[in-house]
Amino acid sequence: MATSWGYEFQKKHFGFADAVAEDFYVSQWFSNRLLFVVYKALIFIYWTSWVIYGTIYYVNLKDVGFRYPFYLSHWGEWTQVLYYGLTLTVALYGFLTRKSSTNGEICCIRNTCNRGDLRWFHHLCWVVRTSAVSVSYLITIVFWAFGLESKSPPRINVHRHAMNSILITLDLFMDRVPIRLLHFVYASLFGLTYSLYTVFLHLGGVRSRFYDPLLDWERIPGISVGVAFGVTLIASPLLHVVAFGFYHLRAVIARQCGCHSDTASSTRSEINPALEEDIV
């Protein structure tokens, strides 16, 4: 495994410690920055095109188009647009600047310093990705498991409720940015924000029914409260753990294939004893 439980459960990992800007500019599998930008551009264009098409289709539906902002599926697809746009912009920045992310320095043993040159836009990209991953998995699971109804045709539904998770998982395996267990708080915050949003819509008399039979503040308020708490406190953290597992799988495959790059962020396992402990 890439890290130990003891390493992950450190207060600093609520933030953005032990990562370098280079992680945002190259893939786990290759170090060519231009190729990485091309990959990011392709996934951004593909996903955004489908989201715009699906959005135009839905908002033009008679009597229901105005409901578009009410649904988590639509929040999720635009969160992915935001993430793919951010990660493309950051990758392009890395390609254009072509600066060494560490100037030859790495984090100190026992994590007493953090020499990475992460800036605010790296942090923003990291947080948005964390939210996008968890909400994508949640949307896919809930939609297909509960057979929820949709006004959109199958081609749009497949992209909105299946390709969302496929693409975000592909991106997890292509990226070199780590996943921190304690970042589950950002995924939970996204779930809490949407839950409160539906409550405010209900209290304002705008809409009470969102996902029957899961979220209807007028007919089944008790179940709705349980669903809101479940999404925020259970589902979002668990799905983040799934993403964390994919991150570890990526690291294992990369080591086996000899694709584990020799940069500061990826060689910490060689200088930090915490990274050498077994997962328990």
C-alpha positions as CSV (number, residue, x, y, z in Angstrom):
1,M,0.0,0.0,0.0
2,A,1.1,3.6,-0.6
3,T,0.5,4.8,3.0
4,S,-0.3,3.5,6.4
5,W,-3.4,4.3,8.6
6,G,-1.1,6.0,11.0
7,Y,0.3,8.2,8.3
8,E,-3.2,9.1,6.9
9,F,-4.8,10.0,10.3
10,Q,-2.7,13.1,10.9
11,K,-4.2,16.5,11.4
12,K,-2.2,18.0,8.6
13,H,-4.0,15.7,6.1
14,F,-7.2,17.6,6.5
15,G,-5.2,20.0,4.4
16,F,-2.8,19.6,1.5
17,A,0.4,18.4,3.0
18,D,2.9,16.0,1.5
19,A,2.1,16.8,-2.2
20,V,4.0,18.8,-4.8
21,A,2.8,20.8,-7.8
22,E,4.3,18.3,-10.2
23,D,1.7,15.8,-9.1
24,F,-0.9,18.0,-10.9
25,Y,1.1,18.4,-14.1
26,V,1.9,14.8,-15.1
27,S,0.3,11.4,-15.1
28,Q,1.1,8.4,-12.9
29,W,2.1,6.6,-16.0
30,F,4.0,9.2,-18.0
31,S,5.8,12.5,-17.3
32,N,5.2,14.3,-20.6
33,R,3.3,17.4,-19.6
34,L,2.0,18.2,-23.1
35,L,0.5,14.7,-23.4
36,F,-1.1,15.1,-20.0
37,V,-2.7,18.5,-21.1
38,V,-4.0,16.8,-24.3
39,Y,-5.6,14.0,-22.2
40,K,-7.2,16.6,-19.8
41,A,-8.5,18.6,-22.7
42,L,-10.1,15.6,-24.4
43,I,-11.9,14.4,-21.2
44,F,-13.0,18.0,-20.5
45,I,-14.4,18.5,-24.0
46,Y,-16.1,15.2,-24.1
47,W,-17.8,15.5,-20.7
48,T,-18.7,19.2,-21.1
49,S,-20.3,18.6,-24.5
50,W,-22.6,15.9,-23.1
51,V,-23.5,17.9,-20.1
52,I,-24.4,20.9,-22.2
53,Y,-26.4,18.7,-24.5
54,G,-28.2,17.1,-21.6
55,T,-28.9,20.4,-19.9
56,I,-30.4,22.0,-23.0
57,Y,-32.6,19.0,-23.6
58,Y,-33.9,19.0,-20.0
59,V,-34.5,22.8,-19.6
60,N,-36.5,22.7,-22.8
61,L,-38.9,20.0,-21.5
62,K,-42.4,21.4,-21.0
63,D,-43.4,22.0,-17.4
64,V,-40.3,20.4,-15.9
65,G,-37.4,22.3,-17.3
66,F,-37.3,24.8,-14.4
67,R,-36.6,21.9,-12.0
68,Y,-33.1,21.3,-13.5
69,P,-31.2,22.9,-10.5
70,F,-33.2,20.8,-8.0
71,Y,-31.5,17.5,-8.6
72,L,-28.2,16.0,-7.3
73,S,-27.6,14.4,-10.7
74,H,-27.3,17.8,-12.3
75,W,-25.2,19.2,-9.4
76,G,-22.9,16.2,-9.9
77,E,-22.4,16.6,-13.6
78,W,-21.6,20.3,-13.4
79,T,-19.2,19.6,-10.5
80,Q,-17.4,17.3,-12.9
81,V,-17.3,20.0,-15.5
82,L,-15.8,22.3,-13.0
83,Y,-13.2,19.7,-11.9
84,Y,-12.2,18.8,-15.5
85,G,-12.0,22.5,-16.3
86,L,-9.8,23.2,-13.3
87,T,-7.5,20.2,-13.7
88,L,-7.0,21.1,-17.4
89,T,-6.2,24.7,-16.5
90,V,-3.8,23.6,-13.8
91,A,-2.1,21.1,-16.1
92,L,-1.8,23.8,-18.8
93,Y,-0.3,26.1,-16.2
94,G,2.3,23.4,-15.4
95,F,3.1,22.9,-19.1
96,L,3.6,26.6,-19.7
97,T,5.7,27.3,-16.7
98,R,7.7,24.1,-16.7
99,K,9.2,24.8,-13.3
100,S,10.6,22.2,-11.0
101,S,8.0,21.7,-8.3
102,T,10.5,21.2,-5.5
103,N,13.8,22.8,-6.5
104,G,15.5,19.6,-5.5
105,E,14.0,19.6,-2.0
106,I,11.5,17.2,-0.5
107,C,9.6,16.9,2.7
108,C,11.6,16.3,5.8
109,I,11.7,13.0,7.6
110,R,8.9,12.7,10.2
111,N,7.0,15.3,8.2
112,T,8.4,18.3,10.0
113,C,8.2,20.5,6.9
114,N,6.4,20.7,3.6
115,R,8.5,22.1,0.8
116,G,5.9,21.6,-2.0
117,D,4.9,24.7,-4.0
118,L,1.2,24.1,-4.0
119,R,-0.8,27.2,-4.6
120,W,-4.4,28.1,-4.0
121,F,-5.6,26.7,-7.3
122,H,-3.9,23.3,-6.6
123,H,-5.9,23.2,-3.3
124,L,-9.1,24.2,-5.1
125,C,-8.6,21.5,-7.8
126,W,-8.0,18.9,-5.1
127,V,-11.1,19.8,-3.1
128,V,-13.4,19.9,-6.2
129,R,-12.0,16.5,-7.3
130,T,-12.7,15.0,-3.9
131,S,-16.3,16.2,-4.1
132,A,-16.8,15.2,-7.7
133,V,-15.6,11.6,-7.1
134,S,-17.9,10.9,-4.2
135,V,-21.0,12.5,-5.7
136,S,-20.5,10.7,-9.0
137,Y,-20.4,7.3,-7.3
138,L,-23.4,8.2,-5.1
139,I,-25.4,9.3,-8.2
140,T,-24.6,6.2,-10.1
141,I,-25.4,3.8,-7.2
142,V,-28.6,5.5,-6.1
143,F,-30.0,5.9,-9.6
144,W,-29.5,2.3,-10.8
145,A,-30.1,0.7,-7.4
146,F,-33.5,2.4,-6.8
147,G,-34.6,2.6,-10.4
148,L,-35.2,6.3,-10.2
149,E,-37.3,8.0,-13.0
150,S,-35.8,10.5,-15.4
151,K,-37.2,12.7,-18.0
152,S,-34.2,12.4,-20.2
153,P,-33.7,9.8,-22.9
154,P,-31.5,6.7,-22.3
155,R,-28.4,8.2,-24.1
156,I,-28.3,11.1,-21.7
157,N,-29.2,9.0,-18.7
158,V,-26.3,6.6,-19.4
159,H,-23.8,9.5,-19.5
160,R,-25.3,11.3,-16.5
161,H,-25.6,8.2,-14.3
162,A,-23.0,5.7,-15.6
163,M,-20.3,7.5,-17.7
164,N,-19.9,10.0,-14.8
165,S,-18.4,7.3,-12.6
166,I,-16.5,5.6,-15.4
167,L,-14.7,8.8,-16.4
168,I,-14.0,10.0,-12.9
169,T,-12.5,6.6,-12.1
170,L,-10.4,6.7,-15.3
171,D,-9.2,10.1,-14.2
172,L,-8.3,8.8,-10.7
173,F,-6.1,6.1,-12.3
174,M,-4.5,8.6,-14.8
175,D,-3.7,11.3,-12.2
176,R,-0.8,11.4,-9.8
177,V,-2.5,13.5,-7.2
178,P,-2.8,11.5,-4.0
179,I,-6.1,10.9,-2.1
180,R,-6.1,11.6,1.6
181,L,-8.5,9.7,3.8
182,L,-9.3,12.8,5.9
183,H,-10.5,14.6,2.8
184,F,-13.8,12.8,3.3
185,V,-14.9,16.0,5.1
186,Y,-15.1,17.7,1.7
187,A,-17.2,15.0,0.2
188,S,-19.5,15.2,3.3
189,L,-19.7,18.9,3.1
190,F,-20.9,18.6,-0.5
191,G,-23.7,16.2,0.7
192,L,-24.6,18.5,3.5
193,T,-24.8,21.5,1.2
194,Y,-27.2,19.7,-1.2
195,S,-29.3,18.4,1.7
196,L,-29.7,21.9,3.2
197,Y,-30.5,23.3,-0.3
198,T,-33.4,20.9,-0.6
199,V,-34.6,21.9,2.9
200,F,-34.5,25.6,2.0
201,L,-36.5,24.9,-1.2
202,H,-39.1,23.0,0.9
203,L,-39.3,25.8,3.5
204,G,-39.6,28.4,0.8
205,G,-42.5,26.6,-0.9
206,V,-40.5,26.0,-4.1
207,R,-40.4,22.2,-4.1
208,S,-40.6,19.4,-1.5
209,R,-40.3,16.2,-3.6
210,F,-36.9,15.4,-5.1
211,Y,-36.3,11.7,-5.2
212,D,-39.2,9.5,-4.6
213,P,-39.2,7.4,-2.3
214,L,-36.0,8.8,-0.8
215,L,-36.2,12.5,-0.5
216,D,-39.6,14.2,0.0
217,W,-39.8,16.7,2.8
218,E,-43.6,16.9,2.7
219,R,-44.8,13.3,2.5
220,I,-41.9,11.4,4.1
221,P,-40.0,14.0,6.3
222,G,-38.6,11.3,8.6
223,I,-37.1,9.2,5.8
224,S,-35.8,12.4,4.2
225,V,-34.0,13.4,7.4
226,G,-32.5,9.9,7.6
227,V,-31.4,10.0,3.9
228,A,-29.8,13.5,4.4
229,F,-27.9,12.3,7.4
230,G,-27.0,9.0,5.7
231,V,-25.6,10.8,2.6
232,T,-23.6,13.3,4.7
233,L,-22.3,11.0,7.5
234,I,-22.2,7.5,6.0
235,A,-22.4,7.4,2.2
236,S,-20.0,10.2,1.3
237,P,-17.2,9.0,3.7
238,L,-17.6,5.4,2.5
239,L,-17.5,6.4,-1.1
240,H,-14.4,8.4,-0.4
241,V,-12.8,5.3,1.1
242,V,-13.6,3.5,-2.2
243,A,-11.7,6.2,-4.0
244,F,-8.9,5.9,-1.5
245,G,-8.8,2.2,-2.3
246,F,-8.5,3.0,-6.1
247,Y,-5.6,5.3,-5.3
248,H,-3.8,2.6,-3.5
249,L,-4.5,0.1,-6.3
250,R,-3.1,2.6,-8.7
251,A,0.1,3.0,-6.6
252,V,0.5,-0.8,-6.4
253,I,0.1,-1.3,-10.1
254,A,2.5,1.6,-10.8
255,R,5.1,0.0,-8.7
256,Q,4.7,-3.4,-10.2
257,C,4.9,-1.9,-13.7
258,G,7.9,0.3,-12.9
259,C,5.8,3.4,-13.6
260,H,6.2,4.9,-10.1
261,S,8.0,8.2,-10.9
262,D,11.0,9.4,-9.0
263,T,9.8,12.8,-7.8
264,A,9.6,14.2,-4.3
265,S,6.0,13.3,-3.7
266,S,6.4,9.7,-4.9
267,T,9.7,9.0,-3.2
268,R,8.5,9.9,0.3
269,S,7.9,6.2,0.9
270,E,11.6,5.8,0.8
271,I,12.4,8.5,3.4
272,N,9.3,8.5,5.6
273,P,9.0,5.5,7.9
274,A,5.2,6.0,8.1
275,L,4.9,5.0,4.5
276,E,6.6,1.7,5.0
277,E,4.2,0.5,7.7
278,D,1.7,-2.2,6.8
279,I,-2.0,-1.4,6.6
280,V,-3.8,-2.8,9.7
